[in-house]
Amino acid sequence: MPNEKKLNPGAFPVDELARALAALGAHVTVENVREDVAAGAPTNPDGTVNLVHYAAWLAKETRVGD
């Protein structure tokens, strides 16, 4: 498939990350991811998000109140 777009888990644009997570059953919107980035979720220099780093940040944030 020559026109197929390949996703890079190390560099998701915010909107594509939200769509990918939602497709996996997560209750997430583009606005949720943007809010997380504004709150300190790690991003790459170009503004994309590394899925593994984002997941680790989310896990850390959910433990903050424990």
C-alpha positions as CSV (number, residue, x, y, z in Angstrom):
1,M,0.0,0.0,0.0
2,P,2.0,2.9,-1.2
3,N,-0.2,5.7,0.3
4,E,-0.4,4.0,3.7
5,K,0.8,6.3,6.4
6,K,3.1,4.7,9.0
7,L,2.7,5.6,12.6
8,N,5.9,6.2,14.7
9,P,5.2,5.4,18.4
10,G,8.2,7.6,19.2
11,A,6.7,10.6,17.5
12,F,2.9,10.8,17.4
13,P,1.3,14.1,16.6
14,V,-1.1,15.0,19.4
15,D,-4.3,14.4,17.4
16,E,-3.1,11.1,16.0
17,L,-2.0,9.9,19.5
18,A,-5.5,10.7,20.8
19,R,-7.2,8.8,18.0
20,A,-4.9,5.8,18.4
21,L,-5.5,5.6,22.1
22,A,-9.3,6.0,21.6
23,A,-9.2,3.2,19.0
24,L,-7.7,1.0,21.7
25,G,-10.6,1.7,24.0
26,A,-9.1,4.6,26.1
27,H,-11.5,7.4,26.9
28,V,-9.3,10.2,25.6
29,T,-9.7,13.2,23.4
30,V,-7.3,15.5,21.6
31,E,-8.1,18.1,24.2
32,N,-7.2,15.6,27.0
33,V,-3.8,15.1,25.4
34,R,-3.3,18.8,24.9
35,E,-4.1,19.5,28.5
36,D,-1.6,16.8,29.6
37,V,1.1,18.4,27.4
38,A,0.2,21.8,29.0
39,A,0.5,20.2,32.4
40,G,4.0,18.9,31.7
41,A,3.6,15.6,29.7
42,P,6.9,15.2,27.8
43,T,7.1,16.1,24.1
44,N,9.7,15.8,21.5
45,P,11.4,19.0,20.2
46,D,9.0,19.1,17.2
47,G,5.9,18.9,19.5
48,T,5.1,15.2,18.8
49,V,4.7,12.8,21.7
50,N,6.5,9.6,22.4
51,L,3.9,7.0,23.3
52,V,6.1,5.2,25.9
53,H,7.2,8.5,27.6
54,Y,3.6,9.7,27.6
55,A,2.4,6.4,29.2
56,A,5.1,6.6,31.8
57,W,4.2,10.2,32.6
58,L,0.5,9.3,32.9
59,A,1.4,6.4,35.3
60,K,3.5,8.8,37.4
61,E,0.7,11.4,37.5
62,T,-1.9,8.8,38.7
63,R,0.4,7.9,41.6
64,V,0.9,11.5,42.7
65,G,-2.3,11.5,44.8
66,D,-1.6,8.1,46.4
